[in-house]
Amino acid sequence: MFKSILLRLLPFLRSQPPLAQERIEHILLVGSGSRLNIERALDYAAARFPAARLALLAEHNDQGTRVVHAGVAATGAYHGLGTAASLRREAAAARYDLKVVLWTGEGQTGLKLLAFYLPARRMLLFTEGGGAFTWSFDDRLAIWNHVRWRMGSGRPLLATLRRLGWAVLNPILSFVAFILLLLWHAGLFVRRILGRRRRDE
């Protein structure tokens, strides 16, 4: 699975033709966001690629699976990362030309990660602001600016990386501190028990 995800990241490392020059006939929309944004993304894809067939993949317990859109030919349900292999096989059989993924701050991280695992020739990221950019080297600045905005609205590079580092390290340091405190209390408890036994002897 991790090898496949890595292969899906490779388009980011090389230039690709503009989507306007590609033949897009079959699109998978990964609904990793709210129902409102799923509908907006479907409208966007239908307007930009009017001749393409649309398929939707959304959370099985989310309103997204009940989205009714004139251009949607099929709707699939995501039941967690345990179903990733079967969803990948279905996507491979469908031979999607493009996958449109909701990159919104609405959770559903598992479904966002799954999008990288599903095969398609190209990948387009749709944000809650209505903007969209491809997952490619050519749109690297748009991707980076979006990440910076998501993390704190355009801070300098070093400050952004520092904030990201602390966001990762803080839970780890807290967990280590908790374990050390637990071991200290366990050691204190054992010493008290041994001390009582010695006094009783």
PyMOL commands that place a pseudoatom at each C-alpha (Angstrom):
pseudoatom trace, name=CA, resn=MET, resi=1, chain=A, elem=C, hetatm=0, pos=[0.000, 0.000, 0.000]
pseudoatom trace, name=CA, resn=PHE, resi=2, chain=A, elem=C, hetatm=0, pos=[2.769, 2.464, 0.960]
pseudoatom trace, name=CA, resn=LYS, resi=3, chain=A, elem=C, hetatm=0, pos=[4.631, 1.701, -2.279]
pseudoatom trace, name=CA, resn=SER, resi=4, chain=A, elem=C, hetatm=0, pos=[1.496, 2.500, -4.263]
pseudoatom trace, name=CA, resn=ILE, resi=5, chain=A, elem=C, hetatm=0, pos=[0.960, 5.761, -2.369]
pseudoatom trace, name=CA, resn=LEU, resi=6, chain=A, elem=C, hetatm=0, pos=[4.583, 6.724, -3.085]
pseudoatom trace, name=CA, resn=LEU, resi=7, chain=A, elem=C, hetatm=0, pos=[4.054, 6.047, -6.791]
pseudoatom trace, name=CA, resn=ARG, resi=8, chain=A, elem=C, hetatm=0, pos=[0.971, 8.285, -6.687]
pseudoatom trace, name=CA, resn=LEU, resi=9, chain=A, elem=C, hetatm=0, pos=[3.150, 11.099, -5.292]
pseudoatom trace, name=CA, resn=LEU, resi=10, chain=A, elem=C, hetatm=0, pos=[5.605, 10.901, -8.187]
pseudoatom trace, name=CA, resn=PRO, resi=11, chain=A, elem=C, hetatm=0, pos=[3.584, 13.144, -10.563]
pseudoatom trace, name=CA, resn=PHE, resi=12, chain=A, elem=C, hetatm=0, pos=[4.338, 15.927, -8.109]
pseudoatom trace, name=CA, resn=LEU, resi=13, chain=A, elem=C, hetatm=0, pos=[8.011, 15.590, -9.022]
pseudoatom trace, name=CA, resn=ARG, resi=14, chain=A, elem=C, hetatm=0, pos=[7.656, 16.156, -12.760]
pseudoatom trace, name=CA, resn=SER, resi=15, chain=A, elem=C, hetatm=0, pos=[5.902, 18.565, -15.094]
pseudoatom trace, name=CA, resn=GLN, resi=16, chain=A, elem=C, hetatm=0, pos=[2.693, 17.494, -16.812]
pseudoatom trace, name=CA, resn=PRO, resi=17, chain=A, elem=C, hetatm=0, pos=[0.611, 18.971, -19.641]
pseudoatom trace, name=CA, resn=PRO, resi=18, chain=A, elem=C, hetatm=0, pos=[-2.184, 21.387, -18.637]
pseudoatom trace, name=CA, resn=LEU, resi=19, chain=A, elem=C, hetatm=0, pos=[-5.506, 19.672, -18.000]
pseudoatom trace, name=CA, resn=ALA, resi=20, chain=A, elem=C, hetatm=0, pos=[-6.994, 21.621, -20.906]
pseudoatom trace, name=CA, resn=GLN, resi=21, chain=A, elem=C, hetatm=0, pos=[-4.736, 19.592, -23.209]
pseudoatom trace, name=CA, resn=GLU, resi=22, chain=A, elem=C, hetatm=0, pos=[-5.726, 16.259, -21.671]
pseudoatom trace, name=CA, resn=ARG, resi=23, chain=A, elem=C, hetatm=0, pos=[-8.620, 14.064, -22.777]
pseudoatom trace, name=CA, resn=ILE, resi=24, chain=A, elem=C, hetatm=0, pos=[-10.789, 13.798, -19.661]
pseudoatom trace, name=CA, resn=GLU, resi=25, chain=A, elem=C, hetatm=0, pos=[-13.695, 11.389, -20.071]
pseudoatom trace, name=CA, resn=HIS, resi=26, chain=A, elem=C, hetatm=0, pos=[-14.085, 9.713, -16.671]
pseudoatom trace, name=CA, resn=ILE, resi=27, chain=A, elem=C, hetatm=0, pos=[-13.721, 11.514, -13.331]
pseudoatom trace, name=CA, resn=LEU, resi=28, chain=A, elem=C, hetatm=0, pos=[-13.707, 10.229, -9.757]
pseudoatom trace, name=CA, resn=LEU, resi=29, chain=A, elem=C, hetatm=0, pos=[-14.634, 12.814, -7.139]
pseudoatom trace, name=CA, resn=VAL, resi=30, chain=A, elem=C, hetatm=0, pos=[-13.379, 11.873, -3.677]
pseudoatom trace, name=CA, resn=GLY, resi=31, chain=A, elem=C, hetatm=0, pos=[-15.878, 13.515, -1.341]
pseudoatom trace, name=CA, resn=SER, resi=32, chain=A, elem=C, hetatm=0, pos=[-13.595, 14.098, 1.629]
pseudoatom trace, name=CA, resn=GLY, resi=33, chain=A, elem=C, hetatm=0, pos=[-15.605, 17.058, 2.882]
pseudoatom trace, name=CA, resn=SER, resi=34, chain=A, elem=C, hetatm=0, pos=[-19.073, 18.321, 3.719]
pseudoatom trace, name=CA, resn=ARG, resi=35, chain=A, elem=C, hetatm=0, pos=[-22.109, 17.739, 1.556]
pseudoatom trace, name=CA, resn=LEU, resi=36, chain=A, elem=C, hetatm=0, pos=[-22.113, 21.412, 0.566]
pseudoatom trace, name=CA, resn=ASN, resi=37, chain=A, elem=C, hetatm=0, pos=[-18.521, 21.282, -0.672]
pseudoatom trace, name=CA, resn=ILE, resi=38, chain=A, elem=C, hetatm=0, pos=[-19.114, 17.944, -2.404]
pseudoatom trace, name=CA, resn=GLU, resi=39, chain=A, elem=C, hetatm=0, pos=[-21.959, 19.538, -4.370]
pseudoatom trace, name=CA, resn=ARG, resi=40, chain=A, elem=C, hetatm=0, pos=[-19.816, 22.567, -5.169]
pseudoatom trace, name=CA, resn=ALA, resi=41, chain=A, elem=C, hetatm=0, pos=[-16.973, 20.331, -6.375]
pseudoatom trace, name=CA, resn=LEU, resi=42, chain=A, elem=C, hetatm=0, pos=[-19.372, 18.313, -8.536]
pseudoatom trace, name=CA, resn=ASP, resi=43, chain=A, elem=C, hetatm=0, pos=[-20.705, 21.532, -10.079]
pseudoatom trace, name=CA, resn=TYR, resi=44, chain=A, elem=C, hetatm=0, pos=[-17.127, 22.660, -10.722]
pseudoatom trace, name=CA, resn=ALA, resi=45, chain=A, elem=C, hetatm=0, pos=[-16.118, 19.372, -12.362]
pseudoatom trace, name=CA, resn=ALA, resi=46, chain=A, elem=C, hetatm=0, pos=[-19.294, 19.225, -14.469]
pseudoatom trace, name=CA, resn=ALA, resi=47, chain=A, elem=C, hetatm=0, pos=[-18.768, 22.792, -15.694]
pseudoatom trace, name=CA, resn=ARG, resi=48, chain=A, elem=C, hetatm=0, pos=[-15.068, 22.378, -16.443]
pseudoatom trace, name=CA, resn=PHE, resi=49, chain=A, elem=C, hetatm=0, pos=[-15.378, 18.935, -18.051]
pseudoatom trace, name=CA, resn=PRO, resi=50, chain=A, elem=C, hetatm=0, pos=[-18.937, 18.860, -19.467]
pseudoatom trace, name=CA, resn=ALA, resi=51, chain=A, elem=C, hetatm=0, pos=[-18.370, 15.734, -21.583]
pseudoatom trace, name=CA, resn=ALA, resi=52, chain=A, elem=C, hetatm=0, pos=[-16.947, 13.632, -18.740]
pseudoatom trace, name=CA, resn=ARG, resi=53, chain=A, elem=C, hetatm=0, pos=[-18.760, 11.007, -16.694]
pseudoatom trace, name=CA, resn=LEU, resi=54, chain=A, elem=C, hetatm=0, pos=[-18.641, 11.640, -12.930]
pseudoatom trace, name=CA, resn=ALA, resi=55, chain=A, elem=C, hetatm=0, pos=[-18.384, 9.082, -10.131]
pseudoatom trace, name=CA, resn=LEU, resi=56, chain=A, elem=C, hetatm=0, pos=[-18.511, 9.971, -6.429]
pseudoatom trace, name=CA, resn=LEU, resi=57, chain=A, elem=C, hetatm=0, pos=[-16.789, 8.276, -3.496]
pseudoatom trace, name=CA, resn=ALA, resi=58, chain=A, elem=C, hetatm=0, pos=[-17.911, 9.486, -0.053]
pseudoatom trace, name=CA, resn=GLU, resi=59, chain=A, elem=C, hetatm=0, pos=[-18.206, 8.382, 3.566]
pseudoatom trace, name=CA, resn=HIS, resi=60, chain=A, elem=C, hetatm=0, pos=[-20.792, 5.618, 3.966]
pseudoatom trace, name=CA, resn=ASN, resi=61, chain=A, elem=C, hetatm=0, pos=[-22.366, 7.351, 6.968]
pseudoatom trace, name=CA, resn=ASP, resi=62, chain=A, elem=C, hetatm=0, pos=[-22.091, 10.847, 5.594]
pseudoatom trace, name=CA, resn=GLN, resi=63, chain=A, elem=C, hetatm=0, pos=[-24.593, 12.983, 3.744]
pseudoatom trace, name=CA, resn=GLY, resi=64, chain=A, elem=C, hetatm=0, pos=[-22.180, 12.913, 0.828]
pseudoatom trace, name=CA, resn=THR, resi=65, chain=A, elem=C, hetatm=0, pos=[-23.388, 9.482, -0.248]
pseudoatom trace, name=CA, resn=ARG, resi=66, chain=A, elem=C, hetatm=0, pos=[-26.883, 10.912, -0.621]
pseudoatom trace, name=CA, resn=VAL, resi=67, chain=A, elem=C, hetatm=0, pos=[-25.841, 13.746, -2.901]
pseudoatom trace, name=CA, resn=VAL, resi=68, chain=A, elem=C, hetatm=0, pos=[-28.062, 13.859, -5.985]
pseudoatom trace, name=CA, resn=HIS, resi=69, chain=A, elem=C, hetatm=0, pos=[-26.330, 15.378, -8.990]
pseudoatom trace, name=CA, resn=ALA, resi=70, chain=A, elem=C, hetatm=0, pos=[-27.336, 15.133, -12.611]
pseudoatom trace, name=CA, resn=GLY, resi=71, chain=A, elem=C, hetatm=0, pos=[-23.817, 14.302, -13.773]
pseudoatom trace, name=CA, resn=VAL, resi=72, chain=A, elem=C, hetatm=0, pos=[-23.018, 11.546, -11.272]
pseudoatom trace, name=CA, resn=ALA, resi=73, chain=A, elem=C, hetatm=0, pos=[-23.068, 8.129, -12.928]
pseudoatom trace, name=CA, resn=ALA, resi=74, chain=A, elem=C, hetatm=0, pos=[-22.106, 6.074, -9.861]
pseudoatom trace, name=CA, resn=THR, resi=75, chain=A, elem=C, hetatm=0, pos=[-21.707, 6.563, -6.112]
pseudoatom trace, name=CA, resn=GLY, resi=76, chain=A, elem=C, hetatm=0, pos=[-19.337, 4.506, -3.965]
pseudoatom trace, name=CA, resn=ALA, resi=77, chain=A, elem=C, hetatm=0, pos=[-19.147, 4.287, -0.172]
pseudoatom trace, name=CA, resn=TYR, resi=78, chain=A, elem=C, hetatm=0, pos=[-15.994, 4.531, 1.928]
pseudoatom trace, name=CA, resn=HIS, resi=79, chain=A, elem=C, hetatm=0, pos=[-16.056, 2.276, 5.003]
pseudoatom trace, name=CA, resn=GLY, resi=80, chain=A, elem=C, hetatm=0, pos=[-12.588, 3.019, 6.386]
pseudoatom trace, name=CA, resn=LEU, resi=81, chain=A, elem=C, hetatm=0, pos=[-9.021, 2.254, 5.339]
pseudoatom trace, name=CA, resn=GLY, resi=82, chain=A, elem=C, hetatm=0, pos=[-9.765, -1.469, 5.657]
pseudoatom trace, name=CA, resn=THR, resi=83, chain=A, elem=C, hetatm=0, pos=[-11.615, -1.261, 2.344]
pseudoatom trace, name=CA, resn=ALA, resi=84, chain=A, elem=C, hetatm=0, pos=[-8.755, 0.531, 0.564]
pseudoatom trace, name=CA, resn=ALA, resi=85, chain=A, elem=C, hetatm=0, pos=[-7.675, -2.521, -1.452]
pseudoatom trace, name=CA, resn=SER, resi=86, chain=A, elem=C, hetatm=0, pos=[-11.154, -3.213, -2.840]
pseudoatom trace, name=CA, resn=LEU, resi=87, chain=A, elem=C, hetatm=0, pos=[-11.711, 0.469, -3.651]
pseudoatom trace, name=CA, resn=ARG, resi=88, chain=A, elem=C, hetatm=0, pos=[-8.383, 0.547, -5.455]
pseudoatom trace, name=CA, resn=ARG, resi=89, chain=A, elem=C, hetatm=0, pos=[-9.378, -2.467, -7.560]
pseudoatom trace, name=CA, resn=GLU, resi=90, chain=A, elem=C, hetatm=0, pos=[-12.670, -0.786, -8.463]
pseudoatom trace, name=CA, resn=ALA, resi=91, chain=A, elem=C, hetatm=0, pos=[-10.887, 2.445, -9.398]
pseudoatom trace, name=CA, resn=ALA, resi=92, chain=A, elem=C, hetatm=0, pos=[-8.342, 0.551, -11.507]
pseudoatom trace, name=CA, resn=ALA, resi=93, chain=A, elem=C, hetatm=0, pos=[-11.135, -1.222, -13.383]
pseudoatom trace, name=CA, resn=ALA, resi=94, chain=A, elem=C, hetatm=0, pos=[-12.924, 2.091, -14.003]
pseudoatom trace, name=CA, resn=ARG, resi=95, chain=A, elem=C, hetatm=0, pos=[-9.752, 3.658, -15.494]
pseudoatom trace, name=CA, resn=TYR, resi=96, chain=A, elem=C, hetatm=0, pos=[-10.337, 7.202, -14.302]
pseudoatom trace, name=CA, resn=ASP, resi=97, chain=A, elem=C, hetatm=0, pos=[-8.667, 9.991, -16.241]
pseudoatom trace, name=CA, resn=LEU, resi=98, chain=A, elem=C, hetatm=0, pos=[-8.907, 12.391, -13.315]
pseudoatom trace, name=CA, resn=LYS, resi=99, chain=A, elem=C, hetatm=0, pos=[-9.613, 12.282, -9.587]
pseudoatom trace, name=CA, resn=VAL, resi=100, chain=A, elem=C, hetatm=0, pos=[-10.897, 15.416, -7.896]
pseudoatom trace, name=CA, resn=VAL, resi=101, chain=A, elem=C, hetatm=0, pos=[-10.158, 15.482, -4.172]
pseudoatom trace, name=CA, resn=LEU, resi=102, chain=A, elem=C, hetatm=0, pos=[-11.656, 17.842, -1.602]
pseudoatom trace, name=CA, resn=TRP, resi=103, chain=A, elem=C, hetatm=0, pos=[-8.803, 19.465, 0.328]
pseudoatom trace, name=CA, resn=THR, resi=104, chain=A, elem=C, hetatm=0, pos=[-10.953, 21.189, 2.915]
pseudoatom trace, name=CA, resn=GLY, resi=105, chain=A, elem=C, hetatm=0, pos=[-10.532, 21.648, 6.645]
pseudoatom trace, name=CA, resn=GLU, resi=106, chain=A, elem=C, hetatm=0, pos=[-13.466, 19.381, 7.443]
pseudoatom trace, name=CA, resn=GLY, resi=107, chain=A, elem=C, hetatm=0, pos=[-11.745, 16.255, 8.711]
pseudoatom trace, name=CA, resn=GLN, resi=108, chain=A, elem=C, hetatm=0, pos=[-12.101, 12.942, 6.864]
pseudoatom trace, name=CA, resn=THR, resi=109, chain=A, elem=C, hetatm=0, pos=[-8.318, 12.577, 6.802]
pseudoatom trace, name=CA, resn=GLY, resi=110, chain=A, elem=C, hetatm=0, pos=[-8.516, 8.865, 6.000]
pseudoatom trace, name=CA, resn=LEU, resi=111, chain=A, elem=C, hetatm=0, pos=[-10.472, 9.547, 2.836]
pseudoatom trace, name=CA, resn=LYS, resi=112, chain=A, elem=C, hetatm=0, pos=[-8.037, 12.301, 1.836]
pseudoatom trace, name=CA, resn=LEU, resi=113, chain=A, elem=C, hetatm=0, pos=[-5.101, 9.906, 2.256]
pseudoatom trace, name=CA, resn=LEU, resi=114, chain=A, elem=C, hetatm=0, pos=[-6.951, 7.180, 0.378]
pseudoatom trace, name=CA, resn=ALA, resi=115, chain=A, elem=C, hetatm=0, pos=[-7.216, 9.512, -2.614]
pseudoatom trace, name=CA, resn=PHE, resi=116, chain=A, elem=C, hetatm=0, pos=[-3.458, 9.199, -3.161]
pseudoatom trace, name=CA, resn=TYR, resi=117, chain=A, elem=C, hetatm=0, pos=[-3.807, 5.395, -3.239]
pseudoatom trace, name=CA, resn=LEU, resi=118, chain=A, elem=C, hetatm=0, pos=[-6.533, 5.311, -5.877]
pseudoatom trace, name=CA, resn=PRO, resi=119, chain=A, elem=C, hetatm=0, pos=[-5.288, 5.166, -9.482]
pseudoatom trace, name=CA, resn=ALA, resi=120, chain=A, elem=C, hetatm=0, pos=[-6.045, 7.937, -11.974]
pseudoatom trace, name=CA, resn=ARG, resi=121, chain=A, elem=C, hetatm=0, pos=[-3.958, 9.659, -14.631]
pseudoatom trace, name=CA, resn=ARG, resi=122, chain=A, elem=C, hetatm=0, pos=[-4.268, 13.107, -13.063]
pseudoatom trace, name=CA, resn=MET, resi=123, chain=A, elem=C, hetatm=0, pos=[-5.244, 14.581, -9.699]
pseudoatom trace, name=CA, resn=LEU, resi=124, chain=A, elem=C, hetatm=0, pos=[-7.026, 17.869, -9.014]
pseudoatom trace, name=CA, resn=LEU, resi=125, chain=A, elem=C, hetatm=0, pos=[-7.379, 19.392, -5.535]
pseudoatom trace, name=CA, resn=PHE, resi=126, chain=A, elem=C, hetatm=0, pos=[-10.523, 21.391, -4.731]
pseudoatom trace, name=CA, resn=THR, resi=127, chain=A, elem=C, hetatm=0, pos=[-10.613, 23.760, -1.732]
pseudoatom trace, name=CA, resn=GLU, resi=128, chain=A, elem=C, hetatm=0, pos=[-13.448, 25.225, 0.296]
pseudoatom trace, name=CA, resn=GLY, resi=129, chain=A, elem=C, hetatm=0, pos=[-12.704, 28.597, -1.282]
pseudoatom trace, name=CA, resn=GLY, resi=130, chain=A, elem=C, hetatm=0, pos=[-13.788, 27.223, -4.647]
pseudoatom trace, name=CA, resn=GLY, resi=131, chain=A, elem=C, hetatm=0, pos=[-10.251, 27.153, -6.039]
pseudoatom trace, name=CA, resn=ALA, resi=132, chain=A, elem=C, hetatm=0, pos=[-8.615, 24.137, -7.634]
pseudoatom trace, name=CA, resn=PHE, resi=133, chain=A, elem=C, hetatm=0, pos=[-5.075, 23.150, -8.622]
pseudoatom trace, name=CA, resn=THR, resi=134, chain=A, elem=C, hetatm=0, pos=[-3.425, 20.013, -9.909]
pseudoatom trace, name=CA, resn=TRP, resi=135, chain=A, elem=C, hetatm=0, pos=[-1.182, 17.740, -7.864]
pseudoatom trace, name=CA, resn=SER, resi=136, chain=A, elem=C, hetatm=0, pos=[1.837, 18.355, -10.063]
pseudoatom trace, name=CA, resn=PHE, resi=137, chain=A, elem=C, hetatm=0, pos=[5.200, 20.057, -10.062]
pseudoatom trace, name=CA, resn=ASP, resi=138, chain=A, elem=C, hetatm=0, pos=[3.771, 22.916, -12.114]
pseudoatom trace, name=CA, resn=ASP, resi=139, chain=A, elem=C, hetatm=0, pos=[1.305, 23.823, -9.341]
pseudoatom trace, name=CA, resn=ARG, resi=140, chain=A, elem=C, hetatm=0, pos=[3.832, 23.415, -6.522]
pseudoatom trace, name=CA, resn=LEU, resi=141, chain=A, elem=C, hetatm=0, pos=[3.502, 27.067, -5.462]
pseudoatom trace, name=CA, resn=ALA, resi=142, chain=A, elem=C, hetatm=0, pos=[-0.284, 26.794, -5.263]
pseudoatom trace, name=CA, resn=ILE, resi=143, chain=A, elem=C, hetatm=0, pos=[0.072, 23.652, -3.143]
pseudoatom trace, name=CA, resn=TRP, resi=144, chain=A, elem=C, hetatm=0, pos=[2.612, 25.266, -0.830]
pseudoatom trace, name=CA, resn=ASN, resi=145, chain=A, elem=C, hetatm=0, pos=[0.584, 28.466, -0.461]
pseudoatom trace, name=CA, resn=HIS, resi=146, chain=A, elem=C, hetatm=0, pos=[-2.487, 26.406, 0.386]
pseudoatom trace, name=CA, resn=VAL, resi=147, chain=A, elem=C, hetatm=0, pos=[-0.556, 24.446, 3.035]
pseudoatom trace, name=CA, resn=ARG, resi=148, chain=A, elem=C, hetatm=0, pos=[0.779, 27.700, 4.512]
pseudoatom trace, name=CA, resn=TRP, resi=149, chain=A, elem=C, hetatm=0, pos=[-2.710, 29.179, 4.583]
pseudoatom trace, name=CA, resn=ARG, resi=150, chain=A, elem=C, hetatm=0, pos=[-4.084, 26.012, 6.176]
pseudoatom trace, name=CA, resn=MET, resi=151, chain=A, elem=C, hetatm=0, pos=[-1.398, 26.144, 8.874]
pseudoatom trace, name=CA, resn=GLY, resi=152, chain=A, elem=C, hetatm=0, pos=[-1.685, 29.799, 9.739]
pseudoatom trace, name=CA, resn=SER, resi=153, chain=A, elem=C, hetatm=0, pos=[-2.171, 32.293, 6.920]
pseudoatom trace, name=CA, resn=GLY, resi=154, chain=A, elem=C, hetatm=0, pos=[1.111, 33.005, 5.233]
pseudoatom trace, name=CA, resn=ARG, resi=155, chain=A, elem=C, hetatm=0, pos=[3.727, 32.982, 7.958]
pseudoatom trace, name=CA, resn=PRO, resi=156, chain=A, elem=C, hetatm=0, pos=[7.397, 32.987, 6.838]
pseudoatom trace, name=CA, resn=LEU, resi=157, chain=A, elem=C, hetatm=0, pos=[8.841, 29.608, 5.881]
pseudoatom trace, name=CA, resn=LEU, resi=158, chain=A, elem=C, hetatm=0, pos=[10.878, 29.030, 9.047]
pseudoatom trace, name=CA, resn=ALA, resi=159, chain=A, elem=C, hetatm=0, pos=[7.979, 30.019, 11.304]
pseudoatom trace, name=CA, resn=THR, resi=160, chain=A, elem=C, hetatm=0, pos=[5.658, 27.706, 9.385]
pseudoatom trace, name=CA, resn=LEU, resi=161, chain=A, elem=C, hetatm=0, pos=[8.071, 24.781, 9.634]
pseudoatom trace, name=CA, resn=ARG, resi=162, chain=A, elem=C, hetatm=0, pos=[8.643, 25.510, 13.330]
pseudoatom trace, name=CA, resn=ARG, resi=163, chain=A, elem=C, hetatm=0, pos=[4.896, 25.454, 13.973]
pseudoatom trace, name=CA, resn=LEU, resi=164, chain=A, elem=C, hetatm=0, pos=[4.564, 22.193, 12.064]
pseudoatom trace, name=CA, resn=GLY, resi=165, chain=A, elem=C, hetatm=0, pos=[7.448, 20.693, 14.039]
pseudoatom trace, name=CA, resn=TRP, resi=166, chain=A, elem=C, hetatm=0, pos=[5.920, 21.608, 17.382]
pseudoatom trace, name=CA, resn=ALA, resi=167, chain=A, elem=C, hetatm=0, pos=[2.529, 20.329, 16.257]
pseudoatom trace, name=CA, resn=VAL, resi=168, chain=A, elem=C, hetatm=0, pos=[4.187, 16.939, 15.678]
pseudoatom trace, name=CA, resn=LEU, resi=169, chain=A, elem=C, hetatm=0, pos=[6.511, 16.986, 18.693]
pseudoatom trace, name=CA, resn=ASN, resi=170, chain=A, elem=C, hetatm=0, pos=[4.103, 18.231, 21.374]
pseudoatom trace, name=CA, resn=PRO, resi=171, chain=A, elem=C, hetatm=0, pos=[1.960, 15.053, 21.524]
pseudoatom trace, name=CA, resn=ILE, resi=172, chain=A, elem=C, hetatm=0, pos=[5.116, 12.905, 21.472]
pseudoatom trace, name=CA, resn=LEU, resi=173, chain=A, elem=C, hetatm=0, pos=[6.745, 14.869, 24.291]
pseudoatom trace, name=CA, resn=SER, resi=174, chain=A, elem=C, hetatm=0, pos=[3.531, 14.792, 26.306]
pseudoatom trace, name=CA, resn=PHE, resi=175, chain=A, elem=C, hetatm=0, pos=[3.298, 11.019, 25.892]
pseudoatom trace, name=CA, resn=VAL, resi=176, chain=A, elem=C, hetatm=0, pos=[6.953, 10.543, 26.925]
pseudoatom trace, name=CA, resn=ALA, resi=177, chain=A, elem=C, hetatm=0, pos=[6.420, 12.777, 29.967]
pseudoatom trace, name=CA, resn=PHE, resi=178, chain=A, elem=C, hetatm=0, pos=[3.327, 10.762, 30.909]
pseudoatom trace, name=CA, resn=ILE, resi=179, chain=A, elem=C, hetatm=0, pos=[5.255, 7.461, 30.652]
pseudoatom trace, name=CA, resn=LEU, resi=180, chain=A, elem=C, hetatm=0, pos=[8.136, 8.829, 32.752]
pseudoatom trace, name=CA, resn=LEU, resi=181, chain=A, elem=C, hetatm=0, pos=[5.707, 10.093, 35.371]
pseudoatom trace, name=CA, resn=LEU, resi=182, chain=A, elem=C, hetatm=0, pos=[3.940, 6.734, 35.405]
pseudoatom trace, name=CA, resn=LEU, resi=183, chain=A, elem=C, hetatm=0, pos=[7.254, 4.879, 35.845]
pseudoatom trace, name=CA, resn=TRP, resi=184, chain=A, elem=C, hetatm=0, pos=[8.258, 7.234, 38.644]
pseudoatom trace, name=CA, resn=HIS, resi=185, chain=A, elem=C, hetatm=0, pos=[4.998, 6.592, 40.512]
pseudoatom trace, name=CA, resn=ALA, resi=186, chain=A, elem=C, hetatm=0, pos=[5.337, 2.847, 39.916]
pseudoatom trace, name=CA, resn=GLY, resi=187, chain=A, elem=C, hetatm=0, pos=[8.865, 2.904, 41.324]
pseudoatom trace, name=CA, resn=LEU, resi=188, chain=A, elem=C, hetatm=0, pos=[7.691, 4.899, 44.336]
pseudoatom trace, name=CA, resn=PHE, resi=189, chain=A, elem=C, hetatm=0, pos=[4.863, 2.399, 44.929]
pseudoatom trace, name=CA, resn=VAL, resi=190, chain=A, elem=C, hetatm=0, pos=[7.264, -0.561, 44.734]
pseudoatom trace, name=CA, resn=ARG, resi=191, chain=A, elem=C, hetatm=0, pos=[9.709, 1.097, 47.171]
pseudoatom trace, name=CA, resn=ARG, resi=192, chain=A, elem=C, hetatm=0, pos=[6.892, 1.692, 49.659]
pseudoatom trace, name=CA, resn=ILE, resi=193, chain=A, elem=C, hetatm=0, pos=[5.771, -1.942, 49.469]
pseudoatom trace, name=CA, resn=LEU, resi=194, chain=A, elem=C, hetatm=0, pos=[9.337, -3.203, 49.939]
pseudoatom trace, name=CA, resn=GLY, resi=195, chain=A, elem=C, hetatm=0, pos=[9.838, -0.797, 52.836]
pseudoatom trace, name=CA, resn=ARG, resi=196, chain=A, elem=C, hetatm=0, pos=[6.707, -2.092, 54.607]
pseudoatom trace, name=CA, resn=ARG, resi=197, chain=A, elem=C, hetatm=0, pos=[7.810, -5.698, 54.179]
pseudoatom trace, name=CA, resn=ARG, resi=198, chain=A, elem=C, hetatm=0, pos=[11.230, -4.941, 55.655]
pseudoatom trace, name=CA, resn=ARG, resi=199, chain=A, elem=C, hetatm=0, pos=[9.637, -3.246, 58.659]
pseudoatom trace, name=CA, resn=ASP, resi=200, chain=A, elem=C, hetatm=0, pos=[7.290, -6.210, 59.164]
pseudoatom trace, name=CA, resn=GLU, resi=201, chain=A, elem=C, hetatm=0, pos=[10.269, -8.596, 59.159]
for i in range(1, 201): cmd.bond("trace and resi %d" % i, "trace and resi %d" % (i + 1))
show_as sticks, trace
zoom trace
